[in-house]
Amino acid sequence: MFENLQEKLQRAFKTLRGQATLTEENIQEALREIRLALLEADVNFKVVKQLIDQIQAKAVGQEVLTALSPGEQVIKIVRDEMVAVLGKDTAKLKFASQPPTVVLMAGLQGSGKTTTSGKLASWLKNGGHRPLLVSVDVYRPAARQQLKVVADAIKANIYEGEVTEANTATVERLVKEARREAVNSGSDVLIVDTAGRLHIDDQLMEEMQSLKRLLNPSEILFVADAMTGQDAVRSADEFHKKLTLTGVVLTKMDGDARGGAALSIRQVTGQPIKFIGVGEKYDAIEPFHPDRIVSRILGMGDILSLIEKAEQKIDRKKAEEMASRALAGDGFSLEDFRDQLRQVKKMGSIQSLMGMLPSIGPFSGLQKAADKVDEKQINRVEAIINSMTAHERNHHEVINGSRRKRIARGSGTTVQEVNNLLRQYAQMRKMFKDMGKPSFARRLAGMKMPRGF
Amino acid sequence: MIQTLFGSLEEQQKPSFLDRMKEAVSRTRENLAERIEDAVSFNKEIDRNTLDDLEATLIGADLGTTTTHEVLEKLREKADRKQIKDVDELKRLLKEELLAILTAANSQPVQKVDGTPEVILVVGVNGTGKTTTIGKLAQVFRSQGKNVLMCAADTFRAAAIEQLEIWGQRTGTEVIKTKAGGDPAAVLFDALQAATARKTDYVVVDTAGRLHTKTNLMAELEKMRRTAQRIVPGAPHETLLVMDATTGQNGLQQARLFTEAAGVTGIVLTKLDGTAKGGVVVAISRELGVPVRYVGVGEKAGDLLPFDPKEFVDSLFA
């Protein structure tokens, strides 16, 4: 669906090859692509404008690094700026010094307040707390019953109370009773689910303010739908002005919305996104990670983390030593082969590496393919090499039939597998040897090797 | 083009990014329109700033960059050809352009066979207002003197059945239901059989909210459609996708996938009584040809109105 931003930037930067610095002129095309990506991800256009200005200010004048391509360099600036906006706060709830801690849920209709209240209660229960739920949504048909069903499903306590009239007086009475109930029942957290309301509904916004006065909540969480568009700034701003929010929960993140609203909401409220909702089950709530959503908003997976991870984990010096020996001729031993396998293993599971690639666009098939990779295979190969003597590892030609049998027994594999490995090794060795020859080097000269690997 | 998109909006330097941001968003849409008018009164000539402001208006209303740029490109051509110098005239042309997109989308419900009920399947992602919309729809049909049955096929969400039952009481409509967790296709089967036997005019079917990316849940909708077809010829005659007006560009993908899986014939745009404009429906009309049928403007039974494209386009600039 989305063309990968990374690819677009690479194209935008073709003209930049060979230039020493990023200038206002030569990054215009890239900035335009970034701007479009942000707008398509529903980041509010005014927030986009601010971001682009900041990015431009940061980028112009920077030297073109050798380690990253200009495209990657700009993406890195973009990512750093976005992460700076989103903040590094982790999902921590503030607790009152005098229990019960009150958590007030606020938001528009249909954003997911009731489901989130249940998830939060479940999360708190798992953390050893004793939450009490109460719904003061006396307006929407069956809203209070919905929370009751949720509470029963997660085996959390709920204060039901009586509702005779659907008005603010009832709402105020309910929260007072619920707070008393929380104290009496020894609950340490009271989660107050409220009716969805429009930020321009003065009467209902006043009701929220009254709840705030009555409860003195430690947390007022704004529950927002990840699919929200440009209007996110408006509603979040109004809610924040009237209630002084303390955090945000972004729901329905299990869909394919790119979630630009996160950036808009964070920008206008200045409050951290504490949780994200990722499914309909009651445990489908996760702490928020700025890095991940930045990649998602840009529609490019976690490519930068992948680059960084590769750079950190691969021992560059060792790799270069090995390469020079291998290319020199006979140098690439089974010992080197094992080192290489270990490097790959250090980077983490292949699945998790694939998981950092975008799940959309040209990479969508790759993640499925990764599930089929047999990680155990790498372990088996390593075991086979481990079962060889040091002499055998450096002089593979001595490995005859009886040695093969012994190696197979020692590694818990079969002679066939040992044969396979030796065949593959011989092929690699030949390939490296060819690479070392001048003719091959000439052929390669025009080609670019993948960086970091 | 888009590079200069926002050039005119914020010239003055404010102390901090956040302050500037806060100030920017506190400006209402009326202010934006006023600023356009201001520009006009000083200089009747169309300049780049005017176009930029129009662009910001459209993107700010969630039309998305592709639709916005296409519409503005056409507008520029026309303005050039007709030598338009006046901003009001330009705005009139732009509205015409948008109106043309919205009215070109005209997929119609299937004609029902006489003597059988018209079946309306109501689908959408979670929290858009499906159940509320069904209550309001029942009210619309009841006020036309029709017989209506509601089918509670959202057996998944907590208290969804009870919610529909309350709407049943409010509008004097019977609700066919099963127990929570039951098979949605089975309750649909029961409802359609009852409706056929009683010669009911309309059956409005509530379904569980589902994200369009959940393939198994989308397949469930296909199964419900097959069930409906077996009992009532041509059913479901109308499949309404309920969309929240606050939805951004993901709305297009929602419409695409729900149309593929459930054959959406019309859209109900809800929560238009807020400040969101729901402009993504322009993109949906343009790309998928699915028209908007109704708009939701409040929580009461009477708060469902037939979609008026002209009024909608005007509201984008209001």
HADDOCK unambig.tbl for C-alpha pairs under 7 A between the chains (distance, minus, plus):
assign (segid A and resid 32 and name CA) (segid B and resid 3 and name CA) 6.19 0.50 0.50
assign (segid A and resid 39 and name CA) (segid B and resid 65 and name CA) 6.98 0.50 0.50
assign (segid A and resid 40 and name CA) (segid B and resid 64 and name CA) 6.38 0.50 0.50
assign (segid A and resid 40 and name CA) (segid B and resid 65 and name CA) 6.63 0.50 0.50
assign (segid A and resid 40 and name CA) (segid B and resid 249 and name CA) 6.39 0.50 0.50
assign (segid A and resid 41 and name CA) (segid B and resid 249 and name CA) 6.99 0.50 0.50
assign (segid A and resid 42 and name CA) (segid B and resid 248 and name CA) 5.89 0.50 0.50
assign (segid A and resid 42 and name CA) (segid B and resid 249 and name CA) 6.38 0.50 0.50
assign (segid A and resid 45 and name CA) (segid B and resid 60 and name CA) 6.60 0.50 0.50
assign (segid A and resid 49 and name CA) (segid B and resid 6 and name CA) 6.71 0.50 0.50
assign (segid A and resid 110 and name CA) (segid B and resid 127 and name CA) 3.80 0.50 0.50
assign (segid A and resid 110 and name CA) (segid B and resid 128 and name CA) 5.91 0.50 0.50
assign (segid A and resid 110 and name CA) (segid B and resid 129 and name CA) 6.96 0.50 0.50
assign (segid A and resid 111 and name CA) (segid B and resid 127 and name CA) 6.17 0.50 0.50
assign (segid A and resid 112 and name CA) (segid B and resid 127 and name CA) 6.84 0.50 0.50
assign (segid A and resid 141 and name CA) (segid B and resid 163 and name CA) 5.05 0.50 0.50
assign (segid A and resid 141 and name CA) (segid B and resid 166 and name CA) 6.25 0.50 0.50
assign (segid A and resid 142 and name CA) (segid B and resid 159 and name CA) 6.16 0.50 0.50
assign (segid A and resid 142 and name CA) (segid B and resid 162 and name CA) 5.86 0.50 0.50
assign (segid A and resid 142 and name CA) (segid B and resid 163 and name CA) 4.74 0.50 0.50
assign (segid A and resid 145 and name CA) (segid B and resid 159 and name CA) 6.02 0.50 0.50
assign (segid A and resid 146 and name CA) (segid B and resid 158 and name CA) 4.96 0.50 0.50
assign (segid A and resid 146 and name CA) (segid B and resid 159 and name CA) 4.65 0.50 0.50
assign (segid A and resid 149 and name CA) (segid B and resid 158 and name CA) 5.83 0.50 0.50
assign (segid A and resid 150 and name CA) (segid B and resid 158 and name CA) 6.62 0.50 0.50
assign (segid A and resid 198 and name CA) (segid B and resid 274 and name CA) 6.12 0.50 0.50
assign (segid A and resid 200 and name CA) (segid B and resid 274 and name CA) 6.92 0.50 0.50
assign (segid A and resid 227 and name CA) (segid B and resid 247 and name CA) 5.53 0.50 0.50
assign (segid A and resid 227 and name CA) (segid B and resid 248 and name CA) 5.97 0.50 0.50
assign (segid A and resid 227 and name CA) (segid B and resid 250 and name CA) 6.09 0.50 0.50
assign (segid A and resid 228 and name CA) (segid B and resid 246 and name CA) 5.41 0.50 0.50
assign (segid A and resid 228 and name CA) (segid B and resid 247 and name CA) 4.58 0.50 0.50
assign (segid A and resid 228 and name CA) (segid B and resid 248 and name CA) 5.21 0.50 0.50
assign (segid A and resid 229 and name CA) (segid B and resid 62 and name CA) 6.28 0.50 0.50
assign (segid A and resid 229 and name CA) (segid B and resid 246 and name CA) 5.81 0.50 0.50
assign (segid A and resid 229 and name CA) (segid B and resid 247 and name CA) 5.12 0.50 0.50
assign (segid A and resid 229 and name CA) (segid B and resid 248 and name CA) 3.43 0.50 0.50
assign (segid A and resid 229 and name CA) (segid B and resid 249 and name CA) 6.72 0.50 0.50
assign (segid A and resid 230 and name CA) (segid B and resid 60 and name CA) 5.65 0.50 0.50
assign (segid A and resid 230 and name CA) (segid B and resid 61 and name CA) 6.72 0.50 0.50
assign (segid A and resid 230 and name CA) (segid B and resid 62 and name CA) 6.01 0.50 0.50
assign (segid A and resid 230 and name CA) (segid B and resid 248 and name CA) 6.58 0.50 0.50
assign (segid A and resid 231 and name CA) (segid B and resid 246 and name CA) 6.26 0.50 0.50
assign (segid A and resid 231 and name CA) (segid B and resid 275 and name CA) 6.92 0.50 0.50
assign (segid A and resid 231 and name CA) (segid B and resid 276 and name CA) 5.27 0.50 0.50
assign (segid A and resid 233 and name CA) (segid B and resid 25 and name CA) 6.75 0.50 0.50
assign (segid A and resid 234 and name CA) (segid B and resid 25 and name CA) 6.42 0.50 0.50
assign (segid A and resid 255 and name CA) (segid B and resid 211 and name CA) 5.96 0.50 0.50
assign (segid A and resid 255 and name CA) (segid B and resid 213 and name CA) 5.92 0.50 0.50
assign (segid A and resid 256 and name CA) (segid B and resid 213 and name CA) 6.83 0.50 0.50
assign (segid A and resid 257 and name CA) (segid B and resid 250 and name CA) 5.38 0.50 0.50
assign (segid A and resid 267 and name CA) (segid B and resid 18 and name CA) 6.92 0.50 0.50
assign (segid A and resid 268 and name CA) (segid B and resid 21 and name CA) 6.59 0.50 0.50
assign (segid A and resid 268 and name CA) (segid B and resid 22 and name CA) 5.96 0.50 0.50
